[in-house]
Amino acid sequence: MDSSKYYRYLRDEAAIKTIEARAFRVSRLTELNDPFEWHIGFEGTPLGMEDEYERVLMDGFREQANRRMGIICFSKEIKDPVLWSHYTNIHRGIAFAVNMDVNPHLISNLQKVDYDKPPVVIPIQLFKQMTEIQKLEMIKDLHKQKSSSWRYEQEFRLVMALNECRPSGGSYLWDKMPPSFITHAIIGFRSSVSEQYLRQALDLNGFQHTQVLKAKRSRTTYEIKLEPTTKI
């Protein structure tokens, strides 16, 4: 696979819905699976009141950002079995390889997650004295940093303005992907989706040039190998 590719891991049903809708579901900031996302710490809060201060001081900013923006998460890694286990229902899903170069606007919105920054911690009195603009400036990049424990994900994120996405049943969909955006669809080695079914779904929804691959367990390493599917 091309080292410049980015990968989106999904469960089977979510992957098929993505193909049929020609759209990726946008994750909201309040839905992310890392509890430290979009979080800052306060120094000098009264003992036992830490949670209350965080709720009062931060919830409004989180909700304001959550109403305006969302993200779509990708990885630079495709061979790590841990990613397949965590994000494709224990290798029962599908990964998409995507080409960001098809749209310069995508590249400008693509942000690499930083695993080396320490958590943002600020004295409570200083935070209270800051203007709304100063507070927003301080927290605007929180979605770009995570604990070093998540480094294995090699994550990149597309940041989406929700007013540019399509509402759908309480969620938002990014439906501006060109046909050449998804270059490969990779079936997890435990997936129940057949090569024929996936090929048909891709062809019916405008992804005739997307290649179908099958993930396999390596017999010699702790890696996932990618193999071409049989002729369909």
C-alpha positions, 0 to 999 in steps of 0.5 A: 500500500502507498505510504501516503495513504490514510486509513479509516477503520469501521465496523461492517455495518458502518462501512456499508452505510458509508458506501451507500451514503457516499459519506463519512459520519462525523464524530462529535467532540463529546462522543470521543472515546478518550475521557481526557479529550477536550479537557483542561485541569485547574490548579487552586480549586477548593478541595472536593470541588474540582468536578463542580468547577470543571462543570461550571467553567468548561461545559459551556465552552465544550458545548459551544465547540461541540455545536460548531465542529466535528472530526473524522479520524484516520490512521497512518497505520494499517498493519497493526492488529490492535487497531483492527481489534479496537475499531473494526469489532475485533477484525470483523469490519472494513478499513478504507484507504483514502487519498487526501490529495484529491482535494487541497481543502482536505489537506489544509484541514487535516491535523496530526494528533500530538502525543507529546504535549502535556495536559493543559493545566491553568490556575483557577484564578487566572482562568477566571480573569481571562476574556472569552476570546483568550479562553477560546484561544487557549482551548481551541487546539485541545482536539489535536493532543492526546496522551502518549498511550494513544501513539499506536493509533498514528492518528490524523483528523479532518476537522469539519464545520458542522454547517458544511455537513449534512444532518442525518438522524441526529448525526452529521455526515460529510458527503463531499467525498469525490469518487476517487477519495476511497482508493481501497476497501480492506475486508477484515479477516473475520468479517462476514462481508463477502468480496462479491457483496462489497464489490457490488456495493462499491460499483452501485454507489460510484466507487468502481475504481476502489480496489477490494483487498482482504486482510490476513494474519501474517504467519511470521510476524504480529502484523496484518497483511493485505492481499488482493481478492480473488477475481470477481 
